[in-house]
Amino acid sequence: MDNRHTTFGLTRKNAGMWISAGLMLLTVVCRITYFAAGGAEGRAPWANGSIASPENGWWFFFSVVLPVIAGLLFILRLIVFGRDRLYKTGLPVFLGAAFFVTRIVWLYRYPEYIKSGWLLTLHIVLYFAAFLIWDLTANGARIKTKLPAFLVFALPFLFHLCVLDIPRWAKGVKFFDEMPEISVLLMMASLAAAAISLERISSEKFRPRRGDRPDGRLVRSLDPLNGVAIYIMPNRNGAATYFHDSVECTRLEEYIRAKRDEGMPGFGMLHMIAAAYVRVISKHPACNRFISGQRIYSRDGEIELAMTVKKEMKADAPETIIKVYFDPTDTPADVYRKYTEQIAEVKQTPLDSSFDKLAGLINIVPGVLKKFLVWVLKVVDYFGLLPRWLMKLSPFHGSVFVTALGSLGIPPVYHHLYDFGNIPAFIAFGARRTVTETGDDGQPVKRKYIDFTVVTDERICDGFYYASAFKSFRRFLNNPEKLDQPPEKVEEDVF
């Protein structure tokens, strides 16, 4: 099983997932009910023999709060992320293991349960081994069968039930006094039900694992030098590389006129720049990487281009930022269609695009709190916890930012990168310029050129790779007709 594209998961149509969630909910209910009604297990006794109230001591936290948090978090993550990101259940399972360790240490005070130190140590090792087996199964299917995960929860459940509990229950015990043990049995049964119900889920795209972000997967096979460089140069602008080039645009202008004649009014240099860069990413996927949280991620097949749009060509006209999503196989016609749809949507509405609404909401916050809010967003983004819907609204998250300065009649600028967000490249192109040169016959000839600049984050790939990508970019602009056919093969970034 290729765990890059096939992993274990639990879909919402799987009855086992709901059984597991239901058993875990009963676990939580049993534990809360027992302690709310004055149960004594896990509470620290005072010197005079009385039992501490549940508000006192760490025992209440480890006996009640910890297992309740673990259970509820497991249910939530199982239902929400079970299909595509089952590895997110690793945290509640770890918290559950910590609860079991705390409980077995508490039981060590009672010889009828735990008679020796080596048995206590064995229990602790087995609890964390159970977490490790679950994690290796759920996180990228590094254990390629679900059997170990099932056995590591089912066998202790059967041992507790048949060897420890049923003989004791046969002697007669109060149900209330057994609720903590029942909650433990239900927790093990819940995890066993989840393990036995695991499904192999495959897709053409990479299946996420721990460490991946909603907008990209962690590149795990890079040289150690890449990881060190990120800490030596922690900011994008400190690691920026500046590139300038020109393209003779006679063939480009002919191609643009032909597209307009084919029924694409407004087709222009912006669409060609975007189409060429999209094709570059299909051949050089490392250009679609980004750095966040001092780690390198790849967007794979999702290409996000951002640009600023004026609603009118006036100095005081309002601006907004649009983001357009492309596939590596998109042609100039696809680029034109997607850009046109997005720009039309913005220009036909007042200044209330999704980005404008978000910016307006943040702008309401007072200055000091606004600074704190931005800091919080940076921290959350650093750890990859920013919601995907918020990243889609953000103009600072994407593959590349493009600015068209030709309509303003000025040369391209070297635009800085943003240290907030994760955009690794900024492309600017300027107005056409005419140059008189010597032709092949020795006679003067006038040629038109268009200049463009690229500012990139040099940490995402090496200089040789960037050089190859820039050559491809220039080659596509010099031969625009090559972009009319989708690429025969879309290259995959390394894993």
N, C-alpha and C positions, 0 to 999 in steps of 0.2 A: 504494500500500500504506500503510495507516494504521499507523505504527509504534508507536502507543500500545497497540494490541491485536494486532498481527501483527509478529513479528520472525523473524529467522533462528535456527535451532537444529539440533541433531543428536541424534536419539533413539537409544536403545540398539538399536533394531531396524534402524538404518541401517548397512549393511555398510561404508560409507565411514568412519564414525566408528571402527570397529574396525581398519580398514586404517591410518588415520591414527595411531591409538594404537600399533599394532604397529610401524609404521615409526619412530615416535619412540622406542619402546623399543629398537629396534635401534641407533638413534643413540646412546643412552646406553650400551648394551653395547659398541659399537665404541670409544667414547671412553675408557671405563673400562679396557677390555682393553688398548688401545694404551699408555696411560700406566702401567698396572700392570706391563706387560711391559718398560718402560724406553724407550718411544718418546721422541724428542727434541723434536718440534715444540712450540713455545710455551714451552720452558724457557730461562731466561736463562743464557748461557754466562759462565763465570768468565774473569778476565783471562788465565789460563794456558791457556785453550782447552777446559778440561773443562766438563762440563754440570752445572748445579746439580741437586741431588736434588729430587724433587717436593715435599718438605716446605718448600722455601725459596722466598721471593719471591711477589709478587702474580701472577706469570705462571701459577703452578699454579692459583691461584684462577680466573683468567679463562679458562684453557685447559681446565680439568677441572671444577672445582666449579660454576662458573656455568652452563655448558651442561647439566651433569647435573641441577642443580636445576631449570633451565628445562624440560628434557625431562620429568622426573618430575612436576613441577607441572602441566605441560600435559596429560599423560596423566590425572592424577587429576581435574583440573577438567573435562576434556572428558567423562569418563565420568560424573562425579557431577552436573555442572551443565550439560552440553551441551544438554539440551532446554529448560530454562527460564531459565537464567542463563549463557548462552554468553559474556557479556561478562567473566566471571571468567577466561577464558583470555587476556585482554588482558595481564595481568601476566607470565605465562611467555613470551608472544610478545615483550613488551618486553625481558625478560631475554635472550631469544634474539637480539634485535637488538643489544643491548649486547655480546653475545659476538661477533657478526659484526663489529661495529666494532672491537673489540679485536683480532680476528684479522687484519683487513685492515690495521690499523696495524702489526701485527707483520710481515706480509708485505711492507710497504713497504720493508723493509730489503733485499729481494731484487728487483732490477730485472727479473728474468725474469717476475715476477708483476705488480708495479705499477711503472710506469715514470715516473709524474709525479704531482706534488702535486694537480693538478686532477682526475686520475682517482681518487685517494684520496678527495678531497672528494666526488666524484660517488657513489662507493660508499657513503660514510657517509650522504649525503642519501637515497639509495635504500633503505638498510636501515631508516631510521626512517620513511620514507614507506610502506614495506611494513607496518610496525607500525601506522601511522596508518590505512591503508586497512582492515586487518583489524579494528581497533578500531571504526571507523565502521560497519563491516558487522555485527560481532557485538554491538555495544552499541546496541540499539534500532533496528537496520537504518536508520541514518541515510544509508548508501548502500544504495539499494533493490534492487540487483542484486548477485549474488555473483560476477559476471564479473571485476570489477577485482581482487578478492581472489585469485581463482584465477590470473589472469595475473601478478600481482606475485610469486607464488611459483613458478609453472610456468615462466615464461620464463627467470628466472635459473637454474633447475634445468637446463633444456635447454641454455642457453648454457654453463654449467659442464661439463655432461656431454659435449656434442658438440664444442665449440670448444676447451676447455681440457684435459679429462681423457682422452677417448678417443684423441686424437692422441698424448698423452704415454704412455698405457698401451700403445699400439701399438709403441712403441719398447722396451718391456720394463721393467717396474718390479716391485718386491716388493709383494706384497699388504699386508704388515704396514706398510710405509712409507706406503701410501695410505689407511690406516684413518681418519686425521683428515679427509681429503677425502671419503671415503665417508660418514663421519658427517654432514658438512655437506650432502651430497647427500640423504641420508635425511631430514634435518631439513626441507629445502625440499620434498621429496616428501610428507612427512607433512602439512605445512601446505597444500600444493596439494590433497592428497586431502581434507582437511577442508573446504577452501573449495569445491571442486566438488560436495561431498556435502551442502552446506547445504540445509536444508528451511525453507520458510515455515511457521511454526506460529502459528495464530490461536486466540484465546479471547475470551470476552465480557469477561473482566477485563483490567486493565492488565497488560502484559507488563513484567517488571522490567528496569531498566537500571542502569548503574553509578551509585552514589549512593543507591539504594534500600536499604531494610532488610528483613529477613525479616518484620517486623510492619508495614511501611508503605512507601509510595512517597514519594519526595521531591517536594514541591510546588515546581515550577520557575518558575512565572509570577507570583509575588507581587511587590508593590512593594518597591523597595530599603529603604523605611522599616522593613518587617517584619524584614529581615535585620539592620539596625542595632540595632533594639530588643532583639533577643535578646542582643546583647553588652552593651548598656547595663544590661539587667536579666537577668543570667545565671542566676538561680535562680527556681524556680517560686513559692516563698513570697514572694519579693520582687516578683513580678509578679502576685500573686493579687488577684482582684476578688471582693468579698463581696456576695451578693444574698440578699434575704429576701422571701418572699411568703406569702400565705395563700389557701386555697381553701375556699369554702363547700361542705361535703361531704354535703349532703342527697342530691343525685343520685348521688354516688359511693357512698354507703351503700346506696342502692336497687340500684344496679348490682352492687355486691359481693354483696348478698343474692341477687340473681337468678342470679349465676354459681354461688353455692354450691348453689342449688336445681337448677341444671343438672348437678350432679354434680362440682363442684370444691370439695371440702372444704378449708378452710384458705385459700381465695382471699381476699386482703386488699389493704391499701393498698400493701404492698411491690410486689405484682405490677402494680398500677396505675401506680405511680411508674416502674417499669422499663419497662412498655409505653409509657407516654407519652414517656419519654426516647428509646426506640428509634424511635418515630414521628417525634420531633423530628429525629433524625439523618437519617432518610429524606428530610426536607424541607430540613434545614440541615446538609449533610454536613461543613462546616468545623468543627462542634462535635466531630467525630470525628478531628480532627488531634491531633498531639502534637509536642513539641519534644525532640530528642535530638541531642547533638553540635553544638549551636548551629545546628540546621537544622530546618525545619518539614516534617513528614511527615503524610500522610493514610492512615487505615486503610481508606478506601473502604467496602466493604460488610461488613467484619467488625467486629462490635460486641462488646466484652468488658466485662462487668459483674462487679465484684468486691464481695464483702461478707463481713463477719465473722459466723460462726454459732456459737452456744453449743449444745453437745450436750444440755444440760439447763438449765432456768431456775433455776439456783442460782448464788449469788455465786462459789462456788469451782469451778464446772463448767468443764471445759476448753473452749478456743476453737479454732477453725480458720478458715481463709479459703477460700472457694470462688470459682471463676470460672465464669461461665455465658456461653456464646457465642450471640449472637442475629443474625438477619438483619434488614435494614431493613423487610422485609415482614411481620414477625411480628406477630400479634394478641395480645390479652391471654390467650387460650387457649393460644397457643404459648409465651408467657412463663411461664404457670403450669406447663405441662407440663415445660419445660426446667428451671425452678427446682426443681420438686418432685422430679424425677429426681436432680438434683445433691445436693439437701439430704438426700434419703433415702439416697443412697449414703454420705454423710458420717456421718449419725447411726446407721447400721446397722453401722458398723465402729468399732474402737477408734481412738485418736488416731494414725492412721497414714496419713492422706491423703498425696498426693504432696507437697503443700506442707509438711506436718508432717515428713515424712521428710527433705526438703531442709533445713528449718530445724534439725532434730535433727542432721543431718550437719555443718552449719556450726557448730553450738553445741559440738561436740566439740573443735573447734580451740581452742587456748589463746588468751587474750585478745589479746596483741600480734599473733600471727599472724592472728587473726580480723579485726583491724582492717586488716591488710595485705591479706587476702583480699577484704574488702569494697571496698577501694581498687582492687584489680585488676579486680573485677567492674564497678566504675564506669567504669574506663578502657576496658575491653573493650566495654561497652555504649555508651560515648561514640562509639566508632568503628563501631558497628553490627555488631560481631563476636560478640555474645552469641548462642548457638544458639537457634533458635526453640523447641525443647522446653523449654529453661530459662526462656524468657520466659513460656511457658504455665504453668509452676509458680509463677512469681513473682507475688505479689499487688500488686507495684508497677508492673506493666506492664498497661495496659488502657485502655479508653475512659472508664470512670467507676467510682468507688467509691461504693457506696450504704450508708448506715447507718440502720437503723430504730430510733429511740429511743422510738417510741410505746408499745412493749411494756414499756418501763422507766418509763413515766409521766412523762417529762420533756420539755421543749421541745427543738427541734433546736439543735444546737451548730453553730458555724462551725468545721468541721474543717480543719486545715491540709492542704496538699498535701505530697506526698513529693518531696524533691529527688533521691532515688534512683529509677530507673525513669522512666516517662513518662506516668503517669496525669494528665490535664489538668483533671479535674473531680471534685468531691466533693459528693454530695447527701446531706443529712440531713433527716429529717422526724420530727416529734414526735407527742405524744399529742393526741387531739382535745380541743378546748376549747369551752365553751359561752358564747355572748355574747348578752346581751339587747339587741335593737335595735328601732328604731321601724319598723313595717311600713308598707306603702303606705296602709293605712287610718288611720294615726296611732296604732295600738295597739301596745303592746310585744309583741315576738315573740322567741322564743329560737331562735338558729341555732348550728349547730356548724361549727367551722372546724378545718382542719388546717394547721399552719405547716410550711414547708420552707425550707431554706437551700441555696444553691449557692455553692461556692467554686471559681472557675475561673482558669485561666491565661490572662490577657488577651492574651498574645502570639500565640495561635493564630488569632485573628480580631478584627475591630474591634468597637467598642461597639455600633454600629448593628446589626450582624449578631447579636450576643449578645442585644440587646433583642428582635429579631424571634423568636429562638429561645425566649426566656423567655415571650414572649406565646403562642407556639404550645404550649409546655409547659402553661401555665395553661389555655389553651383546651381542650386534650384532657382535662385533669382535670375541667373544668367540663362537658364533653360526652363522657363516657366511651364512649357507644355508637358514636361515630365511629371508635373504634379497632377495632371488630369486623370491619371490612372492610379488607383490605390496601390500601396506597396505590396509586392508579392509576399513579403514576410515582415512581420513586426517583431523586432528584436526584444527579448526579455532582459531586464536588468538582472544582475547577479543576485543570489540569495544569501 
